[in-house]
Protein backbone atom coordinates (compact mmCIF):
# COMPACT_ATOMS: atom_id res chain seq x y z
CA UNK A 1 0.00 0.00 0.00
CA UNK A 2 2.82 2.38 0.90
CA UNK A 3 4.70 1.74 -2.35
CA UNK A 4 1.51 2.29 -4.34
CA UNK A 5 1.02 5.70 -2.75
CA UNK A 6 4.66 6.60 -3.44
CA UNK A 7 4.29 5.47 -7.04
CA UNK A 8 1.14 7.57 -7.49
CA UNK A 9 2.84 10.59 -5.95
CA UNK A 10 5.88 10.20 -8.19
CA UNK A 11 3.65 9.81 -11.24
CA UNK A 12 1.82 13.01 -10.32
CA UNK A 13 5.12 14.89 -10.10
CA UNK A 14 6.18 13.60 -13.51
CA UNK A 15 2.88 14.66 -15.10
CA UNK A 16 3.03 18.11 -13.48
CA UNK A 17 6.63 18.58 -14.60
CA UNK A 18 5.68 17.66 -18.16
CA UNK A 19 2.78 20.13 -18.13
CA UNK A 20 5.01 22.87 -16.74
CA UNK A 21 7.67 22.23 -19.39
CA UNK A 22 5.02 22.58 -22.12
CA UNK A 23 4.29 26.20 -21.12
CA UNK A 24 6.09 28.85 -23.15
CA UNK A 25 8.99 30.53 -21.39
CA UNK A 26 8.37 34.07 -20.12
CA UNK A 27 10.84 36.86 -20.76
CA UNK A 28 11.16 38.04 -17.17
CA UNK A 29 13.52 40.86 -18.14
CA UNK A 30 10.70 42.52 -20.10
CA UNK A 31 8.24 42.52 -17.18
CA UNK A 32 7.63 45.63 -15.07
CA UNK A 33 8.80 45.21 -11.48
CA UNK A 34 6.45 45.87 -8.58
CA UNK A 35 7.11 49.14 -6.76
CA UNK A 36 8.83 48.65 -3.42
CA UNK A 37 7.26 50.09 -0.27
CA UNK A 38 9.09 53.09 1.15
CA UNK A 39 9.99 51.30 4.38
CA UNK A 40 11.72 48.60 2.37
CA UNK A 41 13.57 50.99 0.07
CA UNK A 42 14.82 53.28 2.84
CA UNK A 43 15.00 50.73 5.66
CA UNK A 44 18.18 49.61 7.38
CA UNK A 45 18.67 46.10 8.74
CA UNK A 46 20.95 45.37 11.64
CA UNK A 47 22.25 41.97 12.59
CA UNK A 48 24.01 41.25 15.83
CA UNK A 49 25.45 38.04 17.09
CA UNK A 50 24.06 37.97 20.60
CA UNK A 51 26.59 35.53 21.97
CA UNK A 52 29.38 37.92 21.04
CA UNK A 53 27.86 40.74 23.11
CA UNK A 54 26.26 39.00 26.11
CA UNK A 55 27.14 35.95 28.16
CA UNK A 56 23.46 34.92 28.22
CA UNK A 57 23.14 35.11 24.45
CA UNK A 58 19.65 36.65 24.61
CA UNK A 59 18.15 39.78 23.10
CA UNK A 60 16.92 41.02 26.48
CA UNK A 61 20.48 40.85 27.86
CA UNK A 62 21.77 42.89 24.89
CA UNK A 63 19.27 45.74 25.35
N, C-alpha and C positions, 0 to 999 in steps of 0.2 A: 504494500500500500504506500509506504514511504517513497519507494523508488518511482512509483507511478506518478505521485505528486511532483517529485523532482523533475521527472521527464516532461510533464505537462508545463511546469514552470519554465524549463529550459526552452521548450518549443515555443512558448509565448514570447520569450525574449528574442528568439530567432525571427519570428514573424514580425514583431515590432521593429526590429533592426532593419529588416528588409523593407518595410513600409517607410521608415525614416530615410533610408538611403535613396528611395525612389523620388523623394521631394526634390525640387530644384534648389540649388544652393543660392543663398541670399548674399548679396554684396553688402556686407555690414559697413564697409567704409563709406557707402553712399547714404546711409541712414542718418537722420538728424538725431543728435543726442538729446536726452532729457535734460532740462535745466536743473542745476544743482541748487538745493536750498542754501540760503545765505549762511546759516549756521555751519553747514558742511564746508562751504567754500572758504569762509574766514576763520573757521575753528582751529584750535590748536590741541593736539593730543599729547598728553604726558604719560610716560611709562616709568614706573620706579620698581626696582627690585627690592621688595620689602625686607628680605632677609639681610640685605646689605646695609640697611639703615636702622633696623631695630632687632634686638635679640629675640623678641617674641615672633617676629615675622608676620605681624598683623597690621592692617590698615589703621586700626584705632591706636596702636602704639606709635605709628608714624605721624599722626596728626596731633 
